[in-house]
C-alpha cells in the first residue's frame, strides 16, 4: 500500500515533468525475470581454477609454523598462496581517501586476530580439490588471550588486538581515541533539568545475507591486463584496492560488474578480488574466488554491534535540554569502514531534534571478532534504535504522548544543529502528522498545526530562548496540557480501543500533581548559548563508569 | 496467559550521501547517429534501480522518451569514476552527474536542431516524444533522430555531455565535532502494532503505518519496492536476525539460511505507506534517496510497541521470545494478573 501526498510541499515542487515521477519498468527487467541477466558467476571459462581460503580456527593466536607440503602435492592443486606472496600485504580500505592506517593483511603471516582470518589461499582445479588439500595443511598455533567485549577492550590491561592501534581504539586526528561532539554545556543543563534519564542499549550484529555471496572471477587478458568480473558495490573502490594490494597500475585492471544479487553494504570490502587477481597472475589462468554461504555468514563482515549509553535532561513540560551520548562501535579485529561510521554517527547526534546542549564521545573499538563493515543505515541504525527507545522513555517520564513529545522537540528549518549548521529542508513534523492521521493516533490541535517551515531559528537551540518561545507556537504561553486519562492507563495489556490513544503509564515516583506544571517557576538560570563550546572534557576517556551505575529514571 | 496488543512509534531522519561529502560520481551521455542516447556509468545497480533512476533523469533532462535512453553501468574501461553504490548516494549523487551531462548534451542537440531549422537555439523546446520544435510554432519541428544524423554527418558535432557531482569534503573540528556532514536529509515516521504472547514470548508484527519523506520520487514503483522491502528488513532486524546470538560471545553462529533466523512469508505484515516529497534544493529534480533509512524506524518502533503491549523494555536486539520472557519474569508480576 503506497500513497502519495502531493499536496504537502506542493509549493516547493514543479510537478510539470514527463518522465520523472513515472512508474517506468526497469530497463533490465526482462533479463531479471527470464534469468538471463549476467551476474559475475554467469561468465564461463575453460580451465577455470578455484581459490579457497584456509582460515584461522582461533580468535587470537600466534602462527608458529605452517606445513603445506602435503597440500601442495595434492591432486588438482596448482598453487598455494601465502602472505609472503602478496605484493602489498597490509591495507586499510579507506586509505583510498587517506583515512586511517594500513592495518589488515590479505593473508595473515604471524598473528591471527579473529576466527576465520585468512591464512593461505589454495588454488586448484575444483573447489573440492582445494578443500581436500586444505585438510592436509598443518598449522601450529600458540593461542593468545582474546577480547570480545568493547568495554573490556578499553580497559588498561586489555589484550591488544590490532598492531596498528595497540590501545584497541581507532585514532582520530592523531590525538584522540574517539570522535567528540561538544555543543552547549550539558553539565550545567543536567543541573537545570527536572528529569534525568539514562539507559544502555545494545545493537546486535547482523548479516547482510545477500542471495548472491561475495565473489569474483579474475581472467588474464592480453597485454598484461586482467579482466575481473565482480559482485562489488563499488567498482572503482574495489579496483583501486586490488591495484594497491597487487602493486599494479589501475589501468592494468578492467573491472566489470553491475548486476549484483544484493549488497546492503556487504560488498564494499573487496573481500575476494585482490587474491583472485593474484592467483590469476601466479597461475596464468582464470581464477574464481567466491565465498560459500558458511563463509559469507561467519567470515564475511557483518554489520557491527554498537553499545550506546544515552543520558537525557528533560523539563517537565517536555523540552529536552541536554543529551549526552557515549557509544562504542565494535569494529572487530580491523578497521574496514567502522572509523568512518563513527564520524557519521556523531554527525547524526542528537537525532532529528533540537536540543541546546549535546555532548558525545563515540569510539571505534577493536575486538577479536570478524571485522564489521558497512550496512544499510551505517552508523545511524543502532543510534536511532537507542535514541527512539529513549525518546519513548522520556515521554513516559514527563507523561506526554510519545509522538507529541517527539514533535515538541523535532528540528525545523532554521534551527541550529549540534554540528553547528542550520537545519533546512526539514519534513519530520509533517511525516509525524501524516502517519498519525493514517493510524488514528490522536494528536492535539497545536500538534496538527505545527510546521517544519515555521518557528525554527538558531536561537531555538538555546534553553534561554526556548523558554521564551516554546517549540510549538500556537500554545506559546500555555503550559502543556496534562496527560489525559488515556495517558495514565497502565501499559496496555488489553486489546486496544479504537481509536486507540497509546497508553503509557506515568511512573508512580514521577507523578507530580497534574496542576503543578503551569505553576512551575520558569526554568532557572540557563546554560550558555550553544555557540559557546564547552571546556575540554574532564574524567576518564575509557570505560563507562559514569553511566554504568545509574540506569532508569531519576527525579530531582 | 494472554496475547497483548500494543503500538509503538519512531521518528527518524537520514543523511543523503557519504558523511562529510567528498564522494564524487561522474557520468557521460552521448547520442548515436540515430538519436538514441547512452549513459555511461561505473555505478552499480544492486537491484535498487540505479539504472532506472538515472535513465528517467537523463530522459527528462534531454527531453526525449525514456525508451530512447539506455544506461550502461559498471565497466571500468568505459564508465567514468563513481565512488560506489552505498550511503544512499546513488539517486542524489549519480542522478546529479547524469543531469549535468544530459544538460550539456541537450545544449548541443538544440544547437544542431537550430542550425537545421535556421532559428535561435533559445527559441526551441523538446516535446518529450522525440521531436524538437519552435516555441509557439509547433509545426516547425524536427525529430531528434534527424538532428542526430545532421549533427554526425553534416555539422560535425558530438551530441554528448560530461557530468560530475561532488559535495566538497568537509573538515571536522576535532574538539567540537563541528562539520558539514550532508546537504539534505530524508525523514520518516513509523507506527507499528504488535501482539505479544506472554506465555511464549512470541511477537507478531500486525501492521505498520508509515510516512516517508524522500524528496522527489523519481520512480514511485522503485520507491515502493525500497520502502516495503526495507521495512521488512527492519522488522527482521528487530526480532530475528543475528550471526552472533549471544553477542559478545561468538559461539553458536548460524552457517546458512536454515540456521539464520529470518521472518517467513507468514511473519511479515502490511506497511501502509504514505510518501511525502519536499524537494532537496541540490537533488536531481529534488530527489533525495529512500534506500537506507527505511529500516531504521522499525527497530525502535517495535521495541516501543512491545513495551506498550506488555510493559517491559528490551534494550538489546534482537527482541527474542527469550528476552521477553526473561524481562517479564524479572519484572516480577505476572502479566496475566495485569490483564483486564
Interface residues (C-beta under 8 A of the other chain):
Chain A: X1 X2 X3 X4 X5 X6 X8 X9 X12 X13 X17 X18 X19 X20 X21 X22 X23 X24 X25 X26 X27 X28 X59 X97 X115 X148 X149 X150 X172 X173 X175 X176 X179 X180 X181 X182 X183 X199 X200 X201 X202 X203 X204 X205 X206 X207 X209 X232 X233 X234 X235 X236 X237 X239 X253 X254 X255 X256 X257 X258 X259 X260 X261 X262 X263 X264 X265 X267 X268 X293 X294 X297 X298 X302 X305 X330 X340 X343 X344 X346 X347 X348 X351 X352 X360 X367 X369 X374 X376 X377 X378 X379 X380 X381 X384 X385 X386 X387 X388 X389 X391 X392 X393 X402 X403 X406 X410 X411 X418 X419 X420 X421 X424 X425 X426 X427 X428 X430 X431 X432 X433 X434 X435 X436 X438 X439 X441 X452 X490 X491 X492 X493 X494 X495 X496 X500 X502 X503 X504 X505 X533 X536
Chain B: X2 X4 X5 X6 X7 X8 X9 X10 X11 X12 X13 X14 X15 X19 X20 X22 X42 X43 X44 X45 X46 X47 X49 X51 X52 X55 X56 X57 X59 X60 X63 X65 X66 X70 X71 X73 X74 X75 X76 X77 X79 X81 X82 X83 X84 X85 X86 X87 X128 X172 X174 X175 X176 X177 X178 X179 X180 X181 X182 X184 X185 X187 X188 X189 X190 X191 X209 X210 X211 X212 X213 X216 X217 X218 X219 X220 X221 X222 X223 X224 X227 X228 X230 X233 X237 X241 X242 X243 X244 X247 X248 X249 X250 X253 X254 X255 X256 X257 X260 X262 X270 X271 X272 X273 X274 X275 X276 X277 X278 X279 X280 X281 X285 X286 X291 X292 X293 X295 X296 X297 X299 X300 X301 X303 X304 X307 X308 X309 X310 X311 X313 X315 X316 X317 X318 X335 X338 X339 X340
